[in-house]
Amino acid sequence: MFKWDSVFQWSRRASDTRPPPIVSARDQLLESLIAHEQIEVLYQPQIEPGTGRIVGAEALARCAVTPSAEALFARAAAAGLDERLSRLVQRKALRNAAAWEGPLKGLNLSVNLLPEDLAREGYDQWLLGEIDTAGLDPGRLTVEITESALLVNQPAVAVRLANLRDSGIAIAIDDFGTGYASLAYLTTLPIDMIKIDRGLITEIVGRERDRIVVKAMIRLARELDLQVAVEGVESTPQLALLAEWGCDLYQGFLGAGALSQEELWRFVAAAQVQAA
């Protein structure tokens, strides 16, 4: 005589031993690249507009199988690999920067955090542990978060950011002005810098409305005692305006694109010779 609990026990045992879902060849390739740490980390210089001094670099992930970091992380998210990818890139960047010597010695490092990173309990402790293992001075590190990260469990995010900041790490809002989060976070969260998105400065030379918006953002940051970085600077007239308005740092092809460590070493060394 059948008993329904026997059927249930059999089905549960069968489900416990069923094989994992088949992963596509594309995802298997990406998983293999992550497992073997074959994701490259490049660095885009962060430069003072007024002096031309290179004070830091933003770590950017690159992989031969995708055209951009955005595409790489989108693919990783679709495969459930985004956490592993994010932690790999952060770990490699921290350890590389800790070992920088010569022209790169003391250069600041910026790393990007996913909204999912900050949403994970214990992430701040993991990052602090990686910094300690790498031997990097936390005062050389800035973590960049997007406005969308602030929409996920803001109280918990605020606690994790405060913990990082208390350890000496600077906090920057990336792609500032393109998200939907309230400006209230500028006063309620532990933030040190805003990074104005490249899309907002493309037409600041030719369009008055664009100039008004960007200039107002910089003025707001100044009144809140925040630093300002601008991404996507591609022309001298753009840079001249940003320097006039009080921008602290810029990134973009006017300075340099994403560079390997060797290219970054040569770029900073050349800039130091030119400034001497």
Buried (B, 14 or more C-beta within 10 A) or exposed (E): EEEEEEEEEEEEEEEEEEEEEEBEEEBEBBBEBBEEEEBBBBBBBBBBBEEEBBBBBBBBBBBEEBEEBEEBBEBBBEBEBBBBBBBBBBBBBBBBBBEBEEBBEEBBBBBBBBBBBBBEEEBBEBBBEBBEEBEBBBEBBBBBBBBBBBBEBBEBBBEBBBBBBEBEBBBBBBBBBBBEBEEEBBEEBBBBBBBBBBEBBBBBBEEEEBBEBBBEBBEBBBEEEBBBBBBBBBBEEBBEBBBEBBBBBBBBEBBBEBBEBEBBBEBBEEBEEEEE
